[in-house]
Amino acid sequence: MLHRRWLVSLAVFASLAVNAQTPPKRFAQPTTIRELIAASKPEDWRLLDPAHTLYLELATGRVVIELAPAFAPRHVANIEKLAHAHWYDGLAITRLQDNFVAQWGDPLNSKPEIGEKHLPAEFVRSAAGLPFTRLKDVDTYAPQVGFAGGLPAARNSADGEAWPVHCYGTLGVGRDNDPATAIGTELYVVIGHSPRQLDRNIAVVGRVVMGMEHLSSLPRGTGELGFYEQPEQREPIQAIRLASDVPLAERKNYDVMRTDTATFEQLIELRRNRKDEWYKTSVGRIDVCNVPLPIREHVEHGEKAVSRLPR
């Protein structure tokens, strides 16, 4: 049962205390991701930008979401405008479909109209000039997959189109049949196996970096498509704030591993070819949604750090 629990937790982060006053142990050739992270350098990490970070506050805790203006700039700008105006406060999670999404919005249409009323589809962007760390492996849904700006992404060629892909924790914008109806008043997070059929059909605007357990553990909706049938079943949203609008004392700053470095490429290879003692067969390939994206709490020199690292 213990081994099975670890398998189920591959996409979940485990805690590891790191003392910033102690020089990190260096490994000649890291054989695990933990060893790789211990040997990483400051330039392998970037600080999460509070101007493009959302705090979704639920009764059970905070969900930290990194937005992706490089892929959907107009949608992200409208979401940030709504958050800055406290538009999301008091709304609810209205849908929890098992192995699919948690979705929230204004079920009573009670909120005043703020920001954009219609937005053009931002399903893809030009791949030209986009830093892209490509995976070696063949993908079912796209000619090439990899990572761009911290997001799992795909492209058809280096000078063609690129788009974010739907992995666990992806944040997308709900819409009706008309793509222009996606303005950020309905948002969802993927809580199940990667629904890649949604790629290039919905604007992806970010990903959850901390706190997924507060969404994935909610009761499943029993109505059609996982909607809650009774108002009292909905999970209230206390607030959604831009981190930059939250007082410094109430923020937590995080370092995210950059996806455009040799260290991250080495991480991919370690995940493709597991050398952990538990593994008896090295698969030698990986799906883009199974590559972990390490994040750790940012601290100044001399303080204690707590990293959230993948198994």
N, C-alpha and C positions, 0 to 999 in steps of 0.2 A: 504493500500500500504506500509505503514511503516513496519508492521509486515512481510509482504512478502519479503521486502528488507532484513530484518535481517535473514530470513530463507535462502535466497540465499547466504548470506554472512557467513554461518557457518564456512567455511574453510578459510575465509579471516581474517587477523589480524586487530584489532582495536587499536588505540593509547591510551596510558594511561601514564601520567606523574607521576614519582615517585621521591621524594626527598630523596636521600641517607642519608642526615643528620638527617632525622626524623626516629626514630625506627619504623619498620613496625607494623601495627596493627595486633594483634594476635586474632584469632577466636578459641573459644573452639572447635567448630565443623564446619568447613567451609561448606557452602551450595552451593557456586558457585566457578567456577574456578578462578575468580578474587580474591575471599577471600582466596582460597587455595594458590595462588601465593603470595599474600600479607603476608601470614603466613609462606612461604617457608624459608628455611635456605640456606646459601651460598653453602653448600655441596650438595644441590639438583640441582645445576647447573654446567655446564662445559663450558669452553671457547672454542669457535670455533677455530680449529687449522688452522692458516694461510697457513701452508704447504700443507694442503689438502682442501683448499677453492679456488673456482674459482670466479672471477669477470667477468661476461659477460656484456660488455658495449654496450648499444644501444643508439640511438639518444634520446630516451625518458627517459633513466636512467639505473641504474645498477641492474643486477640480480645476487644475491649471491647464490652460489651453494656449498653445502658441499659434498665432495667426500667420498666414502666408500671403502677404501682399504681392510677392513676386509672381504668383500664379493667378490671383483674382483681386487685383488692386481696387476695383470699384466696389465689389462686394465687401471686401475687408473694410474699406473706408466707411461704408454704410453701417456695418456691424459695430464698428468702433464709435460711430456717431450715436447709435442707439444705446450702447453701453454707457457712453459718457452722459447721456440724458437720463439714465436710470430707467430706460424703457422696459427692460426685461424684468425688473424687480416686481415680485408678486405674481409672475406668471407660473406655469407649471409644466412638468414633464407629463405629456399627454399620451405617450405611446411607448411601450416597451415590448418590442417583438423579439421573441427568443431567437438567438443566433443571428440577429440582424442589426437593429438600431434602437437607440433611445432618442426620442424626439421631443422637442419642447416648442412652445409658442403661446399664443393668446387664445385659449379655447372659447372665450366669451366675446371675442372681438371688441374688448372694452378699452383698449389702449388708443390714445390719439395717434394720428398719422404723423410720423416724423421721418425726415430723410427722404431717400429716393422712393419713388412709386413704381418705377420700372427700371430694370437694368438689362443690358445686353448680355448674352451668354458669355461666360468666361470659363468655358470647359477646357480649352487648350490655349497655349501660348507658343510663340516662336522658340524653337530650341537653340537658335543661333545665339551664341554668347552666354548661354546658361551653363554654369559649372555643373558637370554631370559625372558622377562616379558610377561607371557601368558594371553591372554584374556579368560574369562570363556565361551564366546559365540561360538556356532557352526558356522563354515565357509563353504561356498559352495565349495571352491577351494582347501582347505588343511585341514589335520587332526587337526592342531593346528596353531593358528595365535597369533601374539603379536608384541613385539618390541625388537630389538637387536641393540645396539649401536646407537640409535636415528632413526633407520629406521623401518618402518612397515615391518614385516617379517613373514615367515611361516616356519613350519618344519613338517616332518612326525612323528618324535619321538625325544626324548631328546638325543639319541645317533645315530640318522639317519642323514638325510640331512636337511639343512636349506637354505632358499633363501629369498631375498627381494621381496616385492610384489609391483605391479603397482598401486600406488595411485596418486592422484592429486599432481603434482610437482615432480614426480619421473623422474630421469635422466637415460636414457638408451643409449646403443650403437647400432646404425643401422647396418644391415648386409644384405648380399645376402643369398641365400639358404645355402651356406657353412658357418657354424659358425666361421670358421677361418678368414672370411673377416671382422669381427667386430674388428676394431683396434682403434676406437676413432676418425676417420676422419669424420664420420657421427654420430651426436648425436641428441637426441630428448628429449623433456620434455612433460609429460602428462599434457594436459590442460583441460581434460574433465572427465567424469565419469570413474571410475577405470576400465581400460581394463585388468582385471585379467587373460584373456586368454593368455596374453603375458608372464606370470610368468613361469620361468624355460625354456623359449625359447629365451631369450635375456639377455645379461649381464647388470644388473642394477649397476650403478656406483655412484649413489648419489641422492640428492634431492635438490630442490630449497628451501631455507630457508627465503629469502627476495626477493621482486621484481617480484613476479609472474604476477602482473598486466601488466608488460611490455611485457610479452609473450601472455597472454590470451586475451588481447585486440587488438591484431594485426588483420588486415583484413584476412578473410578466403580465401584460394586459391580456384579458380574456376576450376582448372584442375582435372584430375583423381587423387584420393587419396589426394586431397587438395594441390597439387603442384601449384605454381604460373605459369601461362602460359606465362607471359611476364617478361623479366629480370628486368624491372623497377618496377615491383610489389614486388620484393624481398626486405626484410628488411636488410640493410647493418649491418654487425657486425663491430663495431669500433675496438674492441679488446676483447680478452679473456686472462686474466692474472691470475696467481697464486697470492693470496693475499700476500704471502711472498715476491713476486717480486715487489710489489707496495710500493712506499714510505710511511712511517708511517703516514705522514700528509694526505695522500689520502685514508687511510684505515678506516674502521669502525670495531671495535671488538664487537662480539656478544656473549652473554651467551645463551646456549641452555639447556633447562631442561633435565636432565638425565632421561633415561627411565628404569633405574635399581634401583629405589628407592621406598620407601613406599609412598612418596609424589606423584610420578607418578601413582602408583597403585590407590591412592585415587582419582587422577584426572580422571582415567578411570571410576571409580565407579560414580563420579559426572556426567560424561557424559552419562553413562548408565542409570542413574536414575536422570533425571533433576528435580531440586527443585526450579528453577527460577520461579518467580511469574507468568510469561507469560504462562508457561507450565501447562496444565490441566490434561494431561495423562503422567505418567512416564512409558516409554516403557520397561525399565529393561533389555535392551540388546543393543549391538552396533556393527557396522561393523568396522574392523580394520582401514579402510581408513577414518572413521569419528572421530577418536580420534585426537584431536589437539595436536600439538607439540610446546609448547610455546618457544619463543625466545625474548630476550631483548638486548638492546644495553649495552655493558659492560662499566662500568665507575669505576674509582678509588674512594676511599672513599672521601666523601665531595663534589663530583660533582653531577650534575643532571642526572638522568637516564630517558630514554624513553623506555618503554616496548611495544612490539607488541604482544598483548594478544588476544586470541580467544574469541569470544562471546559464 
